[in-house]
Amino acid sequence: MPEPGAASGPPPRLDLRQRVADAAARRQASDTERVRHAVTRRDGSRCEVDGAWLVNWSSNDYLGLSQQFQVVDALQDAALRDGAGGIASHLVSGHHAAHEALERELADWLQAPRALLFGGGYLANLAVMQALLGDEDLCVQDRLNHASLIDAARLAGCRLRRYPHADAEGAMRQLRSVPAGAAMLASDGVFSMDGDVAPLRELAIAARLQRALLYVDDAHGVGVLGPEGRGSVAAARLTSTDVPLQLATLGKALGGHGAVVAGDDALVEHLLQTARPYIYTTALPPAQAAASLAAVRLARREHWRRDKLNAVVGHFKVRAAKLGLPLMPSDTPIQPLLCGDNARALAMAASLRQAGCWVVAIRPPTVAEGRARLRITLTAGHDHAQVDALVEALARAQERFPASVEAPGGAADGA
């Protein structure tokens, strides 16, 4: 019983500003605060940042198409003709012939019946799960899936179960654990922080046996992997029957902006009719669609870009192995170097920047505690001399900040 005269009623309301201040203090104490750096100019693999020219080793422009003159020319021509903006949602008056042509080209390239254009990969993932899953349904996901897939399942209201990374048997167990309702098995194709590839053939078997729909977010695979660059799904020799829906981003290997969901005609039509992230947002500018169309056509026919990219990746791995750099297992352009603690990752990134190399330090919550890393991404725009300089700078940074010694914090990059 409260003492006589004691105040009663609900507890005092929390102060949001104090909550924000406490969160900022925790980020500073744990070396997880992020810092933005404005790029002034870009020239191929080099960029000017804060007055200094650096070689960019943190770009997802894997094929070097973002500055390719035919792509830029298509953007400029379409902007002069159609203007700078999308002006309305697709289902009002914003759907342009350029959008239609891009969807058809991507569906043909990915050998899918149909494709639907979205403003970005995050929106596309939200759309797929919001439109297809409900409260009584199940979504099973890899533990290292991209945040957009995790958020999408949570916002859909379905039951979310996660399995150990790249463990198809674990996925099967999770699917079996909830036998009622509809089920979706969702995985990245290429994992954005580790650079490894999902066991898609095994996941396809699990999905088929459990009558689940397999959805693959192939943001980092399309353009890079598989025959004609069609991505990790094609590399695994799977078809749109095995993978009824897959995501391809336009903002990575294709050098532009936006994303498409490609796959089964009826499923794609359902997204068009019901997916809130598609219905209630302005369409991409037609000029951006025209640029992406040019990029897709180049990616399809200019196989030398993937050949050069693979050569750069191979050269980097050989040189890194000779100097004993602790790379994580990956054969893709994403080559992470595990640092461990956050302060060491920041210190090594700062050391690399002094050497003219821009490499982002990835820290929690993007990766797990104690798994901070330098996420190195290679592109067709890099050459072997640049790779040699990077590897030597990495070796010096590793020697300067050994794993057994706590590295000082620094104002380096953050993801």
C-alpha positions in Angstrom: 0.0 0.0 0.0 1.3 3.5 -0.8 2.0 5.7 2.2 -0.5 8.4 2.9 0.1 11.5 0.7 2.2 9.5 -1.8 1.7 10.4 -5.4 -0.3 7.9 -7.5 -1.0 7.5 -11.2 1.1 6.6 -14.2 4.8 7.0 -14.3 6.2 10.2 -15.7 6.4 10.5 -19.5 9.8 9.8 -21.0 11.7 12.7 -22.5 12.5 11.9 -26.2 15.3 14.5 -26.3 17.0 12.7 -23.3 16.6 9.4 -25.0 18.3 10.8 -28.2 21.1 12.3 -26.0 21.6 9.0 -24.3 21.7 7.1 -27.6 24.3 9.6 -28.9 26.5 9.1 -25.8 26.3 5.3 -26.2 27.4 5.6 -29.9 30.4 7.8 -29.0 31.4 5.5 -26.2 31.3 2.4 -28.4 32.9 3.9 -31.5 29.7 3.3 -33.5 28.9 6.9 -34.5 28.6 7.4 -38.2 30.2 10.2 -40.1 29.2 11.5 -43.6 31.8 12.8 -46.1 30.6 14.8 -49.1 32.1 13.8 -52.4 32.8 16.9 -54.5 33.7 15.1 -57.8 34.0 11.6 -59.2 36.4 10.5 -61.9 36.2 6.7 -62.6 37.3 4.9 -59.4 38.7 8.2 -57.9 36.7 10.8 -56.0 37.5 14.1 -54.4 36.5 14.1 -50.7 37.2 17.0 -48.3 39.7 18.4 -50.8 41.7 15.2 -51.3 41.5 12.8 -54.2 41.1 9.2 -53.0 40.7 5.8 -54.7 37.2 4.6 -53.8 37.1 1.1 -52.5 33.6 1.4 -51.0 31.5 1.7 -54.1 28.9 -0.8 -55.4 29.4 0.4 -59.0 30.8 -3.0 -59.8 30.8 -2.7 -63.6 31.7 1.0 -63.8 28.5 2.0 -65.5 27.5 5.0 -63.3 29.7 7.3 -65.3 29.7 5.5 -68.7 29.1 8.0 -71.4 26.2 6.2 -73.1 24.4 5.9 -69.8 24.9 9.5 -68.9 23.9 10.6 -72.5 20.6 8.6 -72.2 19.9 10.4 -68.9 20.6 13.8 -70.3 18.6 13.2 -73.5 15.6 11.9 -71.6 15.7 14.7 -69.0 15.7 17.3 -71.8 12.7 15.6 -73.4 10.6 14.5 -70.3 11.9 16.7 -67.5 13.6 15.9 -64.2 10.9 14.3 -62.1 8.5 11.3 -62.0 5.5 13.7 -61.3 3.1 11.1 -60.0 2.7 7.5 -58.9 2.7 4.8 -61.5 -1.1 4.1 -61.1 -2.0 7.8 -61.5 -0.1 9.5 -64.3 3.5 8.7 -63.6 4.0 5.5 -65.5 6.1 6.4 -68.6 7.1 4.4 -71.7 10.6 4.5 -70.4 9.5 2.6 -67.3 7.7 0.1 -69.5 10.7 -0.5 -71.7 13.0 -0.9 -68.7 10.7 -3.5 -67.1 10.5 -5.5 -70.4 14.3 -5.4 -70.8 14.9 -6.6 -67.3 12.3 -9.4 -67.5 13.9 -10.6 -70.7 17.5 -10.4 -69.3 16.5 -12.3 -66.1 14.4 -14.8 -68.0 11.3 -14.0 -65.9 7.8 -13.6 -67.2 7.5 -10.0 -65.9 9.2 -7.3 -63.9 7.9 -4.4 -61.8 9.9 -1.2 -61.2 10.3 0.3 -57.7 12.1 3.4 -56.3 14.6 1.3 -54.5 15.5 -2.2 -53.1 14.3 -1.3 -49.6 10.8 -0.3 -51.0 10.7 -3.4 -53.2 11.3 -5.8 -50.2 8.7 -4.0 -48.1 6.3 -4.3 -51.0 6.8 -8.1 -51.6 6.2 -9.1 -48.0 3.5 -6.6 -47.2 1.5 -7.7 -50.3 1.9 -11.4 -49.9 2.2 -12.2 -46.1 -0.3 -11.7 -43.2 -0.6 -12.3 -39.5 -1.0 -16.1 -39.8 1.8 -16.6 -42.3 5.5 -17.5 -41.9 8.6 -15.9 -43.2 11.9 -17.8 -42.8 15.1 -15.8 -43.3 18.9 -16.2 -43.2 20.4 -14.7 -40.0 22.6 -12.4 -42.1 19.8 -11.1 -44.5 19.8 -7.4 -45.4 17.9 -5.2 -42.9 15.2 -4.4 -45.5 14.2 -8.1 -45.6 14.0 -8.3 -41.8 12.1 -5.0 -41.5 9.7 -6.1 -44.3 8.7 -9.3 -42.5 8.2 -7.4 -39.2 6.0 -4.8 -40.9 4.0 -7.4 -42.7 3.0 -8.8 -39.3 3.8 -12.4 -40.1 5.8 -14.8 -37.9 9.5 -14.3 -38.6 11.9 -17.2 -38.0 15.6 -16.9 -38.8 18.1 -19.7 -39.4 21.9 -19.9 -39.1 23.8 -18.3 -41.9 23.7 -20.3 -45.2 22.2 -23.3 -43.4 19.6 -24.8 -45.7 18.8 -27.6 -43.2 18.2 -24.9 -40.6 15.8 -23.2 -43.1 14.0 -26.5 -43.5 13.6 -26.9 -39.8 12.2 -23.4 -39.4 9.7 -24.0 -42.2 8.6 -27.2 -40.5 8.1 -25.5 -37.2 5.0 -23.6 -38.4 3.1 -25.9 -40.7 0.0 -23.7 -41.0 -0.5 -20.6 -43.1 1.4 -19.5 -46.2 5.2 -19.5 -46.1 8.0 -17.6 -47.7 11.7 -18.4 -47.6 13.7 -15.3 -48.2 17.5 -14.9 -48.7 20.0 -12.5 -50.0 21.7 -13.9 -53.1 25.1 -12.3 -52.3 25.4 -11.2 -48.7 26.3 -7.5 -48.6 28.6 -7.5 -45.6 30.3 -10.9 -46.0 30.4 -11.2 -49.8 29.5 -14.9 -49.8 26.7 -16.5 -51.9 23.6 -18.2 -50.5 23.2 -22.0 -51.1 20.3 -21.3 -53.5 19.8 -24.8 -54.9 19.5 -26.2 -51.4 17.1 -23.5 -50.4 15.0 -24.1 -53.5 14.7 -27.8 -52.5 13.7 -26.8 -48.9 11.1 -24.3 -50.3 9.6 -26.9 -52.7 9.4 -29.6 -50.0 7.7 -27.2 -47.6 5.4 -25.5 -50.2 7.0 -22.2 -49.5 7.7 -19.4 -52.0 11.4 -18.7 -52.4 12.3 -15.0 -52.7 15.9 -13.9 -53.5 17.2 -10.4 -53.0 20.0 -10.4 -55.6 21.0 -6.8 -55.2 24.7 -7.6 -55.2 24.5 -10.5 -57.7 22.7 -9.2 -60.8 25.2 -7.8 -63.3 28.1 -9.6 -61.6 27.4 -13.3 -61.3 26.0 -16.0 -63.6 25.7 -16.4 -67.3 25.4 -13.0 -69.0 25.5 -11.4 -65.6 22.0 -12.6 -64.7 22.9 -13.0 -61.1 23.1 -15.7 -58.3 19.8 -17.3 -59.3 21.1 -18.0 -62.8 24.5 -19.0 -61.5 22.7 -21.7 -59.4 21.0 -22.9 -62.6 17.6 -22.0 -61.1 14.6 -20.6 -63.1 11.6 -18.4 -62.3 9.7 -21.6 -61.5 12.2 -22.4 -58.7 12.5 -18.7 -57.6 9.1 -17.2 -58.3 10.2 -13.7 -57.3 13.7 -12.1 -57.2 14.9 -8.6 -56.7 17.4 -6.9 -58.9 18.7 -3.5 -57.9 19.5 -0.8 -60.4 21.8 1.1 -58.0 24.8 -1.2 -57.8 26.3 -3.1 -60.8 23.9 -1.1 -63.1 25.1 2.2 -61.7 21.8 3.9 -61.4 18.9 4.1 -59.0 15.8 2.0 -58.2 15.0 -1.7 -58.3 12.8 -4.3 -59.9 11.0 -7.4 -58.7 11.0 -10.0 -61.4 9.1 -13.3 -61.6 5.7 -14.9 -61.8 3.2 -12.9 -63.8 0.3 -13.3 -61.4 2.5 -12.5 -58.3 3.9 -9.4 -60.0 0.4 -8.2 -60.9 -0.7 -8.7 -57.3 2.2 -6.4 -56.2 1.1 -3.8 -58.7 -2.5 -3.9 -57.4 -1.9 -4.1 -53.7 1.7 -3.2 -52.6 1.6 0.1 -50.7 5.3 1.0 -51.4 4.4 0.8 -55.1 0.9 2.4 -55.1 1.6 5.3 -52.8 4.9 6.8 -54.0 6.1 8.9 -57.0 7.5 6.9 -59.9 11.2 7.2 -60.7 12.0 10.0 -63.2 11.7 8.7 -66.8 15.2 10.0 -67.3 16.5 7.7 -64.7 14.7 4.8 -66.3 16.2 5.7 -69.6 19.7 5.7 -68.1 19.1 2.3 -66.4 17.8 0.9 -69.7 21.1 1.9 -71.4 23.1 0.4 -68.5 21.2 -2.9 -68.7 21.9 -3.2 -72.4 25.6 -2.5 -71.8 25.7 -5.0 -69.0 24.1 -7.7 -71.2 26.5 -7.3 -74.1 29.8 -6.0 -72.7 31.1 -9.2 -71.1 34.5 -7.7 -70.8 33.4 -5.7 -67.9 32.7 -8.8 -65.8 35.9 -10.4 -67.1 37.9 -7.4 -65.9 36.1 -7.3 -62.6 36.9 -11.0 -62.0 40.5 -10.4 -62.9 40.7 -7.5 -60.4 39.1 -9.6 -57.7 41.5 -12.5 -58.4 44.6 -10.2 -58.3 43.5 -8.7 -55.0 43.0 -12.1 -53.4 46.4 -13.4 -54.6 48.2 -10.2 -53.4 46.3 -10.2 -50.1 47.1 -13.9 -49.4 50.9 -13.3 -50.0 50.9 -10.6 -47.3 48.8 -12.6 -44.9 45.8 -10.3 -44.8 42.8 -12.0 -43.0 40.2 -11.7 -45.6 36.8 -13.4 -45.0 35.9 -16.1 -47.5 34.4 -14.5 -50.6 34.8 -14.9 -54.4 32.6 -11.8 -55.2 33.7 -8.2 -55.5 32.9 -7.7 -51.8 36.1 -8.6 -49.9 35.8 -8.0 -46.1 38.8 -7.8 -43.9 37.8 -8.7 -40.3 39.2 -6.2 -37.7 37.2 -7.3 -34.6 36.7 -4.3 -32.4 35.3 -1.0 -33.6 38.2 1.2 -32.7 40.6 -0.9 -34.6 38.4 -0.8 -37.7 38.2 3.0 -37.5 41.9 3.4 -37.0 42.8 1.2 -39.9 40.3 3.0 -42.1 41.9 6.4 -41.1 45.3 5.0 -41.9 44.1 3.8 -45.4 42.7 7.2 -46.1 46.0 8.9 -45.3 47.4 6.5 -48.0 44.8 7.7 -50.5 42.4 4.7 -50.2 38.8 5.2 -49.1 37.6 2.1 -47.3 34.6 2.1 -45.1 34.7 0.7 -41.5 31.6 -1.4 -41.0 30.5 -1.6 -37.3 27.5 -2.7 -35.3 24.6 -2.7 -35.7 25.3 -3.4 -39.4 27.4 -6.4 -38.3 27.5 -8.3 -35.0 29.4 -7.1 -32.0 33.1 -8.0 -32.3 32.8 -8.4 -36.1 33.8 -4.9 -37.2 35.5 -5.0 -40.6 36.8 -3.1 -43.5 34.4 -3.7 -46.4 36.5 -3.6 -49.6 34.6 -3.5 -52.8 36.3 -4.0 -56.2 35.1 -2.7 -59.5 35.9 -3.0 -63.2 37.1 0.6 -62.9 40.1 -0.4 -60.7 43.4 -1.5 -62.2 46.1 -3.8 -60.8 48.4 -1.0 -59.8 45.7 0.5 -57.6 45.1 -2.9 -56.1 48.8 -3.3 -55.3 48.8 0.1 -53.6 45.7 -0.8 -51.6 47.1 -4.2 -50.4 50.3 -2.5 -49.3 48.4 0.1 -47.4 46.3 -2.6 -45.7 49.4 -4.5 -44.7 50.9 -1.3 -43.2 47.6 -0.5 -41.3 47.4 -4.1 -40.0 51.0 -3.9 -38.7 50.4 -0.5 -37.2 47.2 -1.6 -35.4 47.6 -5.2 -34.5 44.6 -7.1 -33.3 46.1 -7.8 -29.9 46.4 -4.1 -29.2 43.3 -1.8 -28.7 43.5 0.8 -31.5 42.7 4.4 -30.8 39.4 5.8 -32.0 39.3 8.2 -34.9 37.0 10.2 -37.2 37.0 7.6 -39.9 34.1 6.5 -42.1 31.1 4.6 -40.9 28.4 2.6 -42.7 
